[in-house]
């Protein structure tokens, strides 16, 4: 198969460059809803062979007895390809989801595609002092658009600035302590009476901050690295030491941006191209083998 398959590829490689050189084409290998990753020379070879076979099979359907179509080579390449585990191509579009848990406190890891977004809501109270914080952090291969909450419709793509690490989204704090006035006893001519001690709060400072202080509801823009950068958004509301994650979405086609809050994909139909699956190619190759045999018998009768 090595020589014949290579020969088939050489004959039709130029017809298949759109399939092979398009970095946005990808497919699922592991983790449900975490599609993607195409790597390795074997995968590329599989796509090339499949593409060229597809081209010649279209010619066969139009001119089944045309001797210029290399049926024997198509058959051998197609049968060999049928035994390869060719991953299935993903279709262009948004992958969407929702976190219905409502407001959370403590730590929570949100996994979206290959993006890892860590949220942390903490509350410290020792009256009159308190400190409420909500922060987000990025995992490996994940980056955020840091800063204020994004408005609906904001375009999230390569033109934005991204970073990794941790950002405080919302914080409200107050410092202070409890003061104490001791009691005392007072006596008159005929009797004494006691005044009890009492405590009182002493506030020494207060403040608020965080990137989302001015608008505690909006969208996080992020991207994660797989076969390229995939862009996405997550709906979020932050409060005193808690957070509520709503809808989220990311684009299944690398390099294509998304609009915050939108469920419509910006990817065109040309961003993803399909090729036949290995089992189908093997069946078509068997048909090519039959046509090759028919040609030989026809040629023998003519001579």
Buried (B, 14 or more C-beta within 10 A) or exposed (E): BEEBBBBBBEBBEEEBEEBBEBEBBBBBBEEEEBBBBBEEEEBBBBBBBBBBBBBBBEEBEEEEEEEEBBBBBBBBBBBBBBEBEBBEBBBBBBBEBEBEEEEBBEEBEBBBBBBBBBBBBBBEEEEBBBBBBBBBBBBEBBBBBBEBBBEEEBBBBEEBEBEEEEBBBBBBBBBBBEEEEEEEEEEEEEEEEEEEEEEEEEEEEEEEEBBBBEEBEBBBBBBBBBBBBBBBBBBBBBBBBBBBBBBBBBBBBBBBBBBBBBEEBBBEEEBBBEBBBBEBBBBBBBBBBEBBEEBEEEEEEEE
